[in-house]
Amino acid sequence: MSGLVSYHAGLAAEDSVARHYSRSGHRVVERRWRGKGGEIDVIAQFGGDTIFIEVKKSDSHAAAALRVSDRQVRRLFDCAGEYMGGLPDGMLSSVRFDVALVDAAGRIEIIENALAA
């Protein structure tokens, strides 16, 4: 049962993060976008930037940050490259990679431009 609870907690965290970005004036364009190499939790646009957002939930923000693995970062970059192939400017598009940390109380901490390719 623990896996099912974690799955639903992750979905709730993604919902909260998407709402947070929307309230901040971003346009959420994709949720759980699936590419050949995996999934991107949330994709938003703000101004001319496309923002790829990895959501991590844990008891604390620090514990959530530790859950971002090198493998996940590589997967996120690969998926983002695939997604960018469909954008008008392709790989020349202005993008950034954020990490959204959600703690057990539902508080959100956004680390903008957390990942560099």
MODELLER restraints for C-alpha pairs under 7 A, 6 or more apart:
rsr = mdl.restraints
at = mdl.atoms
rsr.add(forms.Gaussian(group=physical.xy_distance, feature=features.Distance(at['CA:10:A'], at['CA:57:A']), mean=6.45, stdev=0.5))
rsr.add(forms.Gaussian(group=physical.xy_distance, feature=features.Distance(at['CA:13:A'], at['CA:57:A']), mean=6.59, stdev=0.5))
rsr.add(forms.Gaussian(group=physical.xy_distance, feature=features.Distance(at['CA:13:A'], at['CA:102:A']), mean=6.44, stdev=0.5))
rsr.add(forms.Gaussian(group=physical.xy_distance, feature=features.Distance(at['CA:14:A'], at['CA:41:A']), mean=6.85, stdev=0.5))
rsr.add(forms.Gaussian(group=physical.xy_distance, feature=features.Distance(at['CA:14:A'], at['CA:55:A']), mean=6.24, stdev=0.5))
rsr.add(forms.Gaussian(group=physical.xy_distance, feature=features.Distance(at['CA:17:A'], at['CA:100:A']), mean=6.94, stdev=0.5))
rsr.add(forms.Gaussian(group=physical.xy_distance, feature=features.Distance(at['CA:18:A'], at['CA:28:A']), mean=6.63, stdev=0.5))
rsr.add(forms.Gaussian(group=physical.xy_distance, feature=features.Distance(at['CA:18:A'], at['CA:42:A']), mean=6.77, stdev=0.5))
rsr.add(forms.Gaussian(group=physical.xy_distance, feature=features.Distance(at['CA:22:A'], at['CA:28:A']), mean=6.40, stdev=0.5))
rsr.add(forms.Gaussian(group=physical.xy_distance, feature=features.Distance(at['CA:26:A'], at['CA:44:A']), mean=6.20, stdev=0.5))
rsr.add(forms.Gaussian(group=physical.xy_distance, feature=features.Distance(at['CA:26:A'], at['CA:45:A']), mean=5.66, stdev=0.5))
rsr.add(forms.Gaussian(group=physical.xy_distance, feature=features.Distance(at['CA:26:A'], at['CA:46:A']), mean=4.96, stdev=0.5))
rsr.add(forms.Gaussian(group=physical.xy_distance, feature=features.Distance(at['CA:27:A'], at['CA:44:A']), mean=5.36, stdev=0.5))
rsr.add(forms.Gaussian(group=physical.xy_distance, feature=features.Distance(at['CA:27:A'], at['CA:45:A']), mean=5.13, stdev=0.5))
rsr.add(forms.Gaussian(group=physical.xy_distance, feature=features.Distance(at['CA:27:A'], at['CA:46:A']), mean=6.46, stdev=0.5))
rsr.add(forms.Gaussian(group=physical.xy_distance, feature=features.Distance(at['CA:28:A'], at['CA:43:A']), mean=5.99, stdev=0.5))
rsr.add(forms.Gaussian(group=physical.xy_distance, feature=features.Distance(at['CA:28:A'], at['CA:44:A']), mean=4.14, stdev=0.5))
rsr.add(forms.Gaussian(group=physical.xy_distance, feature=features.Distance(at['CA:28:A'], at['CA:45:A']), mean=6.39, stdev=0.5))
rsr.add(forms.Gaussian(group=physical.xy_distance, feature=features.Distance(at['CA:29:A'], at['CA:43:A']), mean=5.76, stdev=0.5))
rsr.add(forms.Gaussian(group=physical.xy_distance, feature=features.Distance(at['CA:29:A'], at['CA:44:A']), mean=5.33, stdev=0.5))
rsr.add(forms.Gaussian(group=physical.xy_distance, feature=features.Distance(at['CA:29:A'], at['CA:45:A']), mean=6.97, stdev=0.5))
rsr.add(forms.Gaussian(group=physical.xy_distance, feature=features.Distance(at['CA:30:A'], at['CA:42:A']), mean=5.79, stdev=0.5))
rsr.add(forms.Gaussian(group=physical.xy_distance, feature=features.Distance(at['CA:30:A'], at['CA:43:A']), mean=4.99, stdev=0.5))
rsr.add(forms.Gaussian(group=physical.xy_distance, feature=features.Distance(at['CA:30:A'], at['CA:44:A']), mean=6.91, stdev=0.5))
rsr.add(forms.Gaussian(group=physical.xy_distance, feature=features.Distance(at['CA:31:A'], at['CA:41:A']), mean=5.79, stdev=0.5))
rsr.add(forms.Gaussian(group=physical.xy_distance, feature=features.Distance(at['CA:31:A'], at['CA:42:A']), mean=4.69, stdev=0.5))
rsr.add(forms.Gaussian(group=physical.xy_distance, feature=features.Distance(at['CA:31:A'], at['CA:43:A']), mean=6.47, stdev=0.5))
rsr.add(forms.Gaussian(group=physical.xy_distance, feature=features.Distance(at['CA:32:A'], at['CA:39:A']), mean=5.91, stdev=0.5))
rsr.add(forms.Gaussian(group=physical.xy_distance, feature=features.Distance(at['CA:32:A'], at['CA:40:A']), mean=5.42, stdev=0.5))
rsr.add(forms.Gaussian(group=physical.xy_distance, feature=features.Distance(at['CA:32:A'], at['CA:41:A']), mean=4.46, stdev=0.5))
rsr.add(forms.Gaussian(group=physical.xy_distance, feature=features.Distance(at['CA:32:A'], at['CA:42:A']), mean=6.01, stdev=0.5))
rsr.add(forms.Gaussian(group=physical.xy_distance, feature=features.Distance(at['CA:33:A'], at['CA:39:A']), mean=5.44, stdev=0.5))
rsr.add(forms.Gaussian(group=physical.xy_distance, feature=features.Distance(at['CA:33:A'], at['CA:40:A']), mean=5.19, stdev=0.5))
rsr.add(forms.Gaussian(group=physical.xy_distance, feature=features.Distance(at['CA:33:A'], at['CA:41:A']), mean=6.61, stdev=0.5))
rsr.add(forms.Gaussian(group=physical.xy_distance, feature=features.Distance(at['CA:34:A'], at['CA:40:A']), mean=6.56, stdev=0.5))
rsr.add(forms.Gaussian(group=physical.xy_distance, feature=features.Distance(at['CA:35:A'], at['CA:79:A']), mean=5.75, stdev=0.5))
rsr.add(forms.Gaussian(group=physical.xy_distance, feature=features.Distance(at['CA:35:A'], at['CA:82:A']), mean=6.90, stdev=0.5))
rsr.add(forms.Gaussian(group=physical.xy_distance, feature=features.Distance(at['CA:37:A'], at['CA:75:A']), mean=6.42, stdev=0.5))
rsr.add(forms.Gaussian(group=physical.xy_distance, feature=features.Distance(at['CA:37:A'], at['CA:78:A']), mean=6.78, stdev=0.5))
rsr.add(forms.Gaussian(group=physical.xy_distance, feature=features.Distance(at['CA:37:A'], at['CA:79:A']), mean=5.99, stdev=0.5))
rsr.add(forms.Gaussian(group=physical.xy_distance, feature=features.Distance(at['CA:38:A'], at['CA:75:A']), mean=6.52, stdev=0.5))
rsr.add(forms.Gaussian(group=physical.xy_distance, feature=features.Distance(at['CA:38:A'], at['CA:79:A']), mean=6.43, stdev=0.5))
rsr.add(forms.Gaussian(group=physical.xy_distance, feature=features.Distance(at['CA:39:A'], at['CA:79:A']), mean=6.89, stdev=0.5))
rsr.add(forms.Gaussian(group=physical.xy_distance, feature=features.Distance(at['CA:40:A'], at['CA:52:A']), mean=6.98, stdev=0.5))
rsr.add(forms.Gaussian(group=physical.xy_distance, feature=features.Distance(at['CA:40:A'], at['CA:53:A']), mean=6.98, stdev=0.5))
rsr.add(forms.Gaussian(group=physical.xy_distance, feature=features.Distance(at['CA:40:A'], at['CA:54:A']), mean=6.69, stdev=0.5))
rsr.add(forms.Gaussian(group=physical.xy_distance, feature=features.Distance(at['CA:40:A'], at['CA:76:A']), mean=6.48, stdev=0.5))
rsr.add(forms.Gaussian(group=physical.xy_distance, feature=features.Distance(at['CA:41:A'], at['CA:53:A']), mean=6.13, stdev=0.5))
rsr.add(forms.Gaussian(group=physical.xy_distance, feature=features.Distance(at['CA:41:A'], at['CA:54:A']), mean=5.60, stdev=0.5))
rsr.add(forms.Gaussian(group=physical.xy_distance, feature=features.Distance(at['CA:41:A'], at['CA:55:A']), mean=6.34, stdev=0.5))
rsr.add(forms.Gaussian(group=physical.xy_distance, feature=features.Distance(at['CA:42:A'], at['CA:52:A']), mean=6.27, stdev=0.5))
rsr.add(forms.Gaussian(group=physical.xy_distance, feature=features.Distance(at['CA:42:A'], at['CA:53:A']), mean=5.11, stdev=0.5))
rsr.add(forms.Gaussian(group=physical.xy_distance, feature=features.Distance(at['CA:42:A'], at['CA:54:A']), mean=6.89, stdev=0.5))
rsr.add(forms.Gaussian(group=physical.xy_distance, feature=features.Distance(at['CA:43:A'], at['CA:51:A']), mean=5.61, stdev=0.5))
rsr.add(forms.Gaussian(group=physical.xy_distance, feature=features.Distance(at['CA:43:A'], at['CA:52:A']), mean=4.82, stdev=0.5))
rsr.add(forms.Gaussian(group=physical.xy_distance, feature=features.Distance(at['CA:43:A'], at['CA:53:A']), mean=6.04, stdev=0.5))
rsr.add(forms.Gaussian(group=physical.xy_distance, feature=features.Distance(at['CA:44:A'], at['CA:50:A']), mean=5.88, stdev=0.5))
rsr.add(forms.Gaussian(group=physical.xy_distance, feature=features.Distance(at['CA:44:A'], at['CA:51:A']), mean=5.07, stdev=0.5))
rsr.add(forms.Gaussian(group=physical.xy_distance, feature=features.Distance(at['CA:44:A'], at['CA:52:A']), mean=6.73, stdev=0.5))
rsr.add(forms.Gaussian(group=physical.xy_distance, feature=features.Distance(at['CA:45:A'], at['CA:51:A']), mean=5.88, stdev=0.5))
rsr.add(forms.Gaussian(group=physical.xy_distance, feature=features.Distance(at['CA:48:A'], at['CA:94:A']), mean=6.66, stdev=0.5))
rsr.add(forms.Gaussian(group=physical.xy_distance, feature=features.Distance(at['CA:49:A'], at['CA:94:A']), mean=4.96, stdev=0.5))
rsr.add(forms.Gaussian(group=physical.xy_distance, feature=features.Distance(at['CA:49:A'], at['CA:95:A']), mean=5.17, stdev=0.5))
rsr.add(forms.Gaussian(group=physical.xy_distance, feature=features.Distance(at['CA:50:A'], at['CA:94:A']), mean=6.32, stdev=0.5))
rsr.add(forms.Gaussian(group=physical.xy_distance, feature=features.Distance(at['CA:50:A'], at['CA:95:A']), mean=4.68, stdev=0.5))
rsr.add(forms.Gaussian(group=physical.xy_distance, feature=features.Distance(at['CA:50:A'], at['CA:96:A']), mean=6.57, stdev=0.5))
rsr.add(forms.Gaussian(group=physical.xy_distance, feature=features.Distance(at['CA:51:A'], at['CA:95:A']), mean=5.61, stdev=0.5))
rsr.add(forms.Gaussian(group=physical.xy_distance, feature=features.Distance(at['CA:51:A'], at['CA:96:A']), mean=5.00, stdev=0.5))
rsr.add(forms.Gaussian(group=physical.xy_distance, feature=features.Distance(at['CA:51:A'], at['CA:97:A']), mean=5.79, stdev=0.5))
rsr.add(forms.Gaussian(group=physical.xy_distance, feature=features.Distance(at['CA:51:A'], at['CA:98:A']), mean=6.88, stdev=0.5))
rsr.add(forms.Gaussian(group=physical.xy_distance, feature=features.Distance(at['CA:52:A'], at['CA:96:A']), mean=6.34, stdev=0.5))
rsr.add(forms.Gaussian(group=physical.xy_distance, feature=features.Distance(at['CA:52:A'], at['CA:97:A']), mean=4.88, stdev=0.5))
rsr.add(forms.Gaussian(group=physical.xy_distance, feature=features.Distance(at['CA:52:A'], at['CA:98:A']), mean=6.20, stdev=0.5))
rsr.add(forms.Gaussian(group=physical.xy_distance, feature=features.Distance(at['CA:53:A'], at['CA:97:A']), mean=5.93, stdev=0.5))
rsr.add(forms.Gaussian(group=physical.xy_distance, feature=features.Distance(at['CA:53:A'], at['CA:98:A']), mean=4.81, stdev=0.5))
rsr.add(forms.Gaussian(group=physical.xy_distance, feature=features.Distance(at['CA:53:A'], at['CA:99:A']), mean=5.58, stdev=0.5))
rsr.add(forms.Gaussian(group=physical.xy_distance, feature=features.Distance(at['CA:53:A'], at['CA:100:A']), mean=6.71, stdev=0.5))
rsr.add(forms.Gaussian(group=physical.xy_distance, feature=features.Distance(at['CA:54:A'], at['CA:98:A']), mean=6.42, stdev=0.5))
rsr.add(forms.Gaussian(group=physical.xy_distance, feature=features.Distance(at['CA:54:A'], at['CA:99:A']), mean=4.87, stdev=0.5))
rsr.add(forms.Gaussian(group=physical.xy_distance, feature=features.Distance(at['CA:54:A'], at['CA:100:A']), mean=6.11, stdev=0.5))
rsr.add(forms.Gaussian(group=physical.xy_distance, feature=features.Distance(at['CA:55:A'], at['CA:99:A']), mean=5.96, stdev=0.5))
rsr.add(forms.Gaussian(group=physical.xy_distance, feature=features.Distance(at['CA:55:A'], at['CA:100:A']), mean=4.74, stdev=0.5))
rsr.add(forms.Gaussian(group=physical.xy_distance, feature=features.Distance(at['CA:55:A'], at['CA:101:A']), mean=6.07, stdev=0.5))
rsr.add(forms.Gaussian(group=physical.xy_distance, feature=features.Distance(at['CA:56:A'], at['CA:64:A']), mean=5.32, stdev=0.5))
rsr.add(forms.Gaussian(group=physical.xy_distance, feature=features.Distance(at['CA:56:A'], at['CA:65:A']), mean=7.00, stdev=0.5))
rsr.add(forms.Gaussian(group=physical.xy_distance, feature=features.Distance(at['CA:56:A'], at['CA:67:A']), mean=6.95, stdev=0.5))
rsr.add(forms.Gaussian(group=physical.xy_distance, feature=features.Distance(at['CA:56:A'], at['CA:100:A']), mean=6.21, stdev=0.5))
rsr.add(forms.Gaussian(group=physical.xy_distance, feature=features.Distance(at['CA:56:A'], at['CA:101:A']), mean=5.04, stdev=0.5))
rsr.add(forms.Gaussian(group=physical.xy_distance, feature=features.Distance(at['CA:56:A'], at['CA:102:A']), mean=6.16, stdev=0.5))
rsr.add(forms.Gaussian(group=physical.xy_distance, feature=features.Distance(at['CA:57:A'], at['CA:64:A']), mean=5.31, stdev=0.5))
rsr.add(forms.Gaussian(group=physical.xy_distance, feature=features.Distance(at['CA:57:A'], at['CA:101:A']), mean=5.93, stdev=0.5))
rsr.add(forms.Gaussian(group=physical.xy_distance, feature=features.Distance(at['CA:57:A'], at['CA:102:A']), mean=4.62, stdev=0.5))
rsr.add(forms.Gaussian(group=physical.xy_distance, feature=features.Distance(at['CA:57:A'], at['CA:103:A']), mean=5.82, stdev=0.5))
rsr.add(forms.Gaussian(group=physical.xy_distance, feature=features.Distance(at['CA:58:A'], at['CA:64:A']), mean=4.75, stdev=0.5))
rsr.add(forms.Gaussian(group=physical.xy_distance, feature=features.Distance(at['CA:58:A'], at['CA:102:A']), mean=6.53, stdev=0.5))
rsr.add(forms.Gaussian(group=physical.xy_distance, feature=features.Distance(at['CA:58:A'], at['CA:103:A']), mean=5.29, stdev=0.5))
rsr.add(forms.Gaussian(group=physical.xy_distance, feature=features.Distance(at['CA:58:A'], at['CA:104:A']), mean=6.10, stdev=0.5))
rsr.add(forms.Gaussian(group=physical.xy_distance, feature=features.Distance(at['CA:59:A'], at['CA:103:A']), mean=5.06, stdev=0.5))
rsr.add(forms.Gaussian(group=physical.xy_distance, feature=features.Distance(at['CA:59:A'], at['CA:104:A']), mean=4.55, stdev=0.5))
rsr.add(forms.Gaussian(group=physical.xy_distance, feature=features.Distance(at['CA:60:A'], at['CA:103:A']), mean=4.55, stdev=0.5))
rsr.add(forms.Gaussian(group=physical.xy_distance, feature=features.Distance(at['CA:60:A'], at['CA:104:A']), mean=6.38, stdev=0.5))
rsr.add(forms.Gaussian(group=physical.xy_distance, feature=features.Distance(at['CA:61:A'], at['CA:101:A']), mean=5.53, stdev=0.5))
rsr.add(forms.Gaussian(group=physical.xy_distance, feature=features.Distance(at['CA:61:A'], at['CA:102:A']), mean=6.17, stdev=0.5))
rsr.add(forms.Gaussian(group=physical.xy_distance, feature=features.Distance(at['CA:61:A'], at['CA:103:A']), mean=5.34, stdev=0.5))
rsr.add(forms.Gaussian(group=physical.xy_distance, feature=features.Distance(at['CA:64:A'], at['CA:101:A']), mean=5.85, stdev=0.5))
rsr.add(forms.Gaussian(group=physical.xy_distance, feature=features.Distance(at['CA:65:A'], at['CA:101:A']), mean=6.60, stdev=0.5))
rsr.add(forms.Gaussian(group=physical.xy_distance, feature=features.Distance(at['CA:81:A'], at['CA:91:A']), mean=6.94, stdev=0.5))
rsr.add(forms.Gaussian(group=physical.xy_distance, feature=features.Distance(at['CA:84:A'], at['CA:90:A']), mean=5.06, stdev=0.5))
rsr.add(forms.Gaussian(group=physical.xy_distance, feature=features.Distance(at['CA:84:A'], at['CA:91:A']), mean=5.73, stdev=0.5))
rsr.add(forms.Gaussian(group=physical.xy_distance, feature=features.Distance(at['CA:85:A'], at['CA:91:A']), mean=6.37, stdev=0.5))
rsr.add(forms.Gaussian(group=physical.xy_distance, feature=features.Distance(at['CA:96:A'], at['CA:113:A']), mean=5.35, stdev=0.5))
rsr.add(forms.Gaussian(group=physical.xy_distance, feature=features.Distance(at['CA:97:A'], at['CA:112:A']), mean=6.88, stdev=0.5))
rsr.add(forms.Gaussian(group=physical.xy_distance, feature=features.Distance(at['CA:97:A'], at['CA:113:A']), mean=4.92, stdev=0.5))
rsr.add(forms.Gaussian(group=physical.xy_distance, feature=features.Distance(at['CA:97:A'], at['CA:114:A']), mean=6.01, stdev=0.5))
rsr.add(forms.Gaussian(group=physical.xy_distance, feature=features.Distance(at['CA:97:A'], at['CA:115:A']), mean=5.45, stdev=0.5))
rsr.add(forms.Gaussian(group=physical.xy_distance, feature=features.Distance(at['CA:98:A'], at['CA:110:A']), mean=6.89, stdev=0.5))
rsr.add(forms.Gaussian(group=physical.xy_distance, feature=features.Distance(at['CA:98:A'], at['CA:111:A']), mean=5.62, stdev=0.5))
rsr.add(forms.Gaussian(group=physical.xy_distance, feature=features.Distance(at['CA:98:A'], at['CA:112:A']), mean=4.57, stdev=0.5))
rsr.add(forms.Gaussian(group=physical.xy_distance, feature=features.Distance(at['CA:98:A'], at['CA:113:A']), mean=4.97, stdev=0.5))
rsr.add(forms.Gaussian(group=physical.xy_distance, feature=features.Distance(at['CA:98:A'], at['CA:114:A']), mean=5.23, stdev=0.5))
rsr.add(forms.Gaussian(group=physical.xy_distance, feature=features.Distance(at['CA:98:A'], at['CA:115:A']), mean=6.80, stdev=0.5))
rsr.add(forms.Gaussian(group=physical.xy_distance, feature=features.Distance(at['CA:99:A'], at['CA:110:A']), mean=5.98, stdev=0.5))
rsr.add(forms.Gaussian(group=physical.xy_distance, feature=features.Distance(at['CA:99:A'], at['CA:111:A']), mean=5.23, stdev=0.5))
rsr.add(forms.Gaussian(group=physical.xy_distance, feature=features.Distance(at['CA:99:A'], at['CA:112:A']), mean=6.70, stdev=0.5))
rsr.add(forms.Gaussian(group=physical.xy_distance, feature=features.Distance(at['CA:99:A'], at['CA:114:A']), mean=6.09, stdev=0.5))
rsr.add(forms.Gaussian(group=physical.xy_distance, feature=features.Distance(at['CA:100:A'], at['CA:108:A']), mean=6.66, stdev=0.5))
rsr.add(forms.Gaussian(group=physical.xy_distance, feature=features.Distance(at['CA:100:A'], at['CA:109:A']), mean=5.82, stdev=0.5))
rsr.add(forms.Gaussian(group=physical.xy_distance, feature=features.Distance(at['CA:100:A'], at['CA:110:A']), mean=4.52, stdev=0.5))
rsr.add(forms.Gaussian(group=physical.xy_distance, feature=features.Distance(at['CA:100:A'], at['CA:111:A']), mean=6.27, stdev=0.5))
rsr.add(forms.Gaussian(group=physical.xy_distance, feature=features.Distance(at['CA:101:A'], at['CA:108:A']), mean=5.61, stdev=0.5))
rsr.add(forms.Gaussian(group=physical.xy_distance, feature=features.Distance(at['CA:101:A'], at['CA:109:A']), mean=5.09, stdev=0.5))
rsr.add(forms.Gaussian(group=physical.xy_distance, feature=features.Distance(at['CA:101:A'], at['CA:110:A']), mean=6.25, stdev=0.5))
rsr.add(forms.Gaussian(group=physical.xy_distance, feature=features.Distance(at['CA:102:A'], at['CA:108:A']), mean=4.65, stdev=0.5))
rsr.add(forms.Gaussian(group=physical.xy_distance, feature=features.Distance(at['CA:102:A'], at['CA:109:A']), mean=6.52, stdev=0.5))
